[in-house]
Amino acid sequence: MKCAICSKSIDITFLGKILGTYIKDSKGKPHPVCFECQKKFSSKDEILKAIK
C-alpha cells in the first residue's frame, strides 16, 4: 500500500493493519497516510489539501 501524499510504501503488520492511518475525505473515501506525512501536516485539513 502506498501513501496518498508521498507515494512511499506503507508497511503492513502481520494482522493486515497499516503502520499509518486512513484519512477520509468529504465523500467518505479513505486515503492511507504514512507517519512521516502525519508529522509534516499538523491538522486533518492540511492533510486533505495535500492529497488533492
N, C-alpha and C positions, 0 to 999 in steps of 0.2 A: 504494500500500500504506500502511496506517496502523499506528501504534504500538499495541500491545496495552494499554499503560498510559494514555497521554495522548491517544490518538486523533489525534495530529498526523501529517500526511502525511510519509512517509519517501521521500527521493529515491532514484532508481534510476540506476545507471551505464549506459553505452551497451552493456555486455555483459549487462545484466539482473540485476546484483547490487545488493542494497540497501546504503545507507550507514548501517549499523547492524549488528545481529546477530540471530540466532534463538536463543531460549532454549527448550529442550524441557522440558515438564512430566513428571510421573511416568509418564504414559501414553504418552509419546513424541511428543506433538503439539507442533510448533514454533510459537512465538509471536514475531512480529517486534517488536524493541525498538529505539528510536532512541538516538542517542548521548547526548542530554540526560538521558534516563531512566537510562541506564547510569551516568552521573556521579552522579545523585541517590542511587541504591541501590548500595552497595559490593559486595554479595555476590549470588550466584545465588539463595539462599534468600529474600532480601529482595525481589528482582525477582519471583519466583514468587508471593510473598504479595501483592504489589501488583497482579498480573494478576488474581487471583481475587477 
